[in-house]
Amino acid sequence: MAPTKNSPTPPPGRPSSRPPSFEEPTEPVEPLPPKPDQRGVEPRTATGAEPGPEPATRAQQGEFLTTSQGARLRDTDHSLKAGRRGPVLLQDHHLREKITHFDHERIPERVVHARGAAAHGVFEGYGTAESVTRAGFLAKGKTTEVFTRFSTVVGSRGSMDTARDTRGFATKFYTDEGTFDLVANNIPVFFIQDGIKFPDVVHAVKPHPDREIPQAQSAHDTFWDFVSLHTEAQHHTIWFMGDRGIPRSYRMMEGFGIHTFRLTNAEGATSLVKFHWKPKLGVHSLTWEEAQLLGGADPDFHRRDLADAIESGAHPQWELGIQVFPDTEEQTFEGIDLLDPTKIVPEELAPVQPIGRLTLNRNPSNYFAETEQVAFHPGHLVPGIDVTDDPLLQVRLFSYVDTQLTRLGGPNFTQLPINRAHAPVNDMLRDGYGQQGDHAGVAPYQPNSLDGGCPFIAGHAEGALEDVPVRIPEGVKERELSASFEDHFSQARLFWRSMSPVEQDHIVDAYSFELGKCYEPTIRERQLQCLANIDSELCARVAAALGLPAPEPTEPAPASPADGEVTASSPLSQLGGQWPTEGRMIGIVVDPADADDSLLDLHETIVGASMTPVVIAPRGGEVAGVPVGRTFATARSVEFDALLLAGNPLSAPDSQPSVDPKAGAPATEVEPRVGLLIDECWRHAKAIGTWGRGREALEARCTPGAPGLVTGEDATTVFGEVQRLLENHRVWERFPAGV
């Protein structure tokens, strides 16, 4: 109300733009306008544009990259560090904004590693690490409960297990000195060198944002656009273009801690190390066709394999090992920068020293409570193990905790049963969402006297977790990386040249398939340029498959190898060894009209060898007292590691394409679906054994005497030879390149 001649100016603070009436209003009126001194927020879209009917007003604005508040950025590839080789700084507001937003993009499932499977187990220390670390769980004979989660990276929770992808291999050690999380992958290097790029690489490999396709695949334009431009990704990319991108099972994967860690022994001496998991069963993979077939026939193949192996008593095992390097000021070894997460140190230069054994022996009882709610963090450390200034690891130390705040509903995610420490906890952290503790005392602060001074600060003698006092090289606060990070191709070249001819064929096929799925020719051509900088033969073969010319390399040709330089590293290849066969699946085709008691004997022989026999028959029920595991309609060769033909059954009543399309396999005197099993096992280089009338089925589809075909007079003898062939995983001679 404006003042009049006879009334004073009203004081400020009037709550409404109109004086209230004495009586309660009963007549509806429009909302009151704001007071003269008030004005609402200037209308803008979420991307800073004036609102309008055009969709472009809600899309990104401007040609420059900005913060969420519109400040233009000069660099989004490097985090702010205390010198080029120094630690990442908390003051990096762009890094924190970028990573925080990325961490909370998906709810409730993980942004990455959403699809996983896990198991409980035990870790036993060998005592061989005592010279380099005082971590108690590594002492000789010391046993520690663990929980290990395996996962794909790209796909959602509903995607298939067998996608071509990197696999997570995260282990939570419930030690009596606190929880230690070794957050590893099945590939020893990462796509990026600086954690500020993590949102970029994941956005690139995730499904296209407009169509949400393709799911759980890298065979699309956005991924190859990124890695062909951000060439530090080339080393990781060639690893998962190889066979390691489609593992046979979680039980047959290596694991790598990726980063370099700093260990401290009882005397205070420090060493730099890289962690390795070595599987007891060896490192084995699927063929690309097997992976595709399994995506439809059994998209849960890997999680089923892990759970079934544990239930059947074939407990998966890995040895934990370390590569040890001197802790020098340069933090390099044989010219390799140990802070660069895109580099490996070949085992010929630094052998992996075994320090303990992991055994997974118990399946979860509730997937959500355990496998889904488990929360890992590379900053969960124990005395004797510390981090380094690896710029990817530095950002992960922030990102992992930040992620859990949304995904698990607040700061008390550590109190969920699967995440609880197996050591005494007195953390002075109070209240918050999900608080399950019933805290006593009145003084959750330090120092205090009201609670008698408790909790007290621990010293070295009490086993305190200590930050190693490392000298930081003098430098300038800047967004840069060390010049030693600039080599993006030599280790990709080392990987290619370490592969057998069969594995090289698979790499060429993978690149050809993935790039062939890209829509834009420019992206295919740009990636070919990257391949030319890795190896001219690799580039030429992929270019030929794409129908494009092979470009000349733009990077300088490698010089002649120096004395002692590793040009091929045999541990990178999966071939050449023999391995235990525990947990393998053996398919047994039977003819119910021709079966006898020997089938039960064979079944028990296979079980006694810690493998799983699966009888395949025309119909369900039992054959000679043995339960039928698959019918011809439900069986597919990709489920089995080897095939035994105990008979040559006649066509079943449902052997017609209109009922079961698999019955449309080429007609011979063999039941069509049995013929398909034989054909696929032959094509995938699996051992096939037969005796009795089963020989008729084999000889109708394969050439007698070919590699990996075993015939004999009785089941026991044939199975023994098939088991021996399984130690090599496949009959590699059957692939065109041979070995």
Buried (B, 14 or more C-beta within 10 A) or exposed (E): EEEEEEEEEEEEEEEEEEEEEEEEEEEEEEEEEEEEEEEEEEEEBEBBBEEEEEEEBEEEBEEEEBEEEEEEEEEBBBBBBBBBBBBBEEEBEBBBEBBBEBBBBBEEBBBBBBBBBBBBBBBBBBBBBBBBBBBBBBBEEBEBBBBBBBBBBBBBEEBBBBBBBBBBBBBBBBBBBBBBBBBBBBBBBBBBBBBBBBBBBBBBBBBEEEEEEBBBBBBBBBBBBBBBEBBBBBBBBBBBBBBBBBBBBBBBBBBBBBBBBBBBBEEEEBBBBBBBBBBBBBBBBBBBEBBBBBBEBBBBBBBBBBBBBBEBEBBBBBBBBBBBBEBEEEBBBEEBBBBBBBBBBBBEBBEBBBBBBBBBEBBBEEBEEBBBBBBBBBBBBBBBBBBBBBBBBBBBBBBBBBBBBBBBBBBBBBBBEBBEBBEEBEEEBEEEEEBEEEEEEEBBEEEBEEBEEEBEEEEEEEBEEBEBEBEEBEBEEBBBBBEBBEBBBBBBBBBBBBBBBBBBBBBBBBBBBBBEBBEEEEBBBBBBBBBBBBBBBBBBBBBEBBEBEBBEBEBEEEEEEEEEBBEBBBBBBBBEEEBBBBBBBBBBBBBBEBBEEBBBBBBEBBBEBBBBBBBBBBEEEEBBEBEBBBBBBBBBBBBBBBBBBBBBBEBBEBBEEEEBEBBBBEEEEBBBBBBBBBBBBBBBBBBBBBBBBBBBBBBBBBEEEEEBBBBBEEBEBBBBBBBEBBEBBBBBBBBEEEB
